[in-house]
Amino acid sequence: MTRRVGRYTKGEIAELIRMFNDGYSVYKICRNLNRSQKSIKNNLIRLGLIDGVITPVRIRDKSVEPEEKYSQRSYLYGLFFILLFTTIFVVEPSLNILEIMLILIFYD
């Protein structure tokens, strides 16, 4: 059985207050109401039945779009440099840095 989520109904609030006043533990209350212990504790604090601080809820703001890390211009610059170096290495292979490094490593 899945836990209930969302706001408490008036009946659930009345049942929560009654069970708390009858001495039920938070665990038994959450089991009977099918809610989490965090939810039960926060509502008891909200109702003023116990002292404590309400656990903050993480709010995800869906209106904020993530920033683009790279712009279209930076992609074009990268493409330009790749094409430029590829052309240079094909036309003049002696400038190919990778080839020079491999020659130094393996033909020593």
C-alpha positions, 0 to 999 in steps of 0.5 A: 500500500502506498503512502498518502501524499498531499494535504490532510483532510479535515477527517485526517486532522481530527483523527490525528488530534484524537490519536495524539491526545489518546497517547498513540506514538507517532509511529502508530499514528503514521501507520494508521493514517498511512502517512510518513513520520515526518508528515505526522510530526510536521502537522503536530507542530503546525497544530501546536500539539508538540514543540519543534521546527517544521522540517523545510520542504524543498521547492523545485521552481520549474519556471527557472530554466537551466543556463546553457553552459556553452553557446552556439558560438563556442561550438562554431569556434570549436568546429572551426579549429578542428577543421583548421587543424585537420586541414593543416595536419593533412597538408603538412603531416610533419606538423602533426603533434600527435604523430611527433609524440608517437614517434618520440615514444615508440621509435626511440 
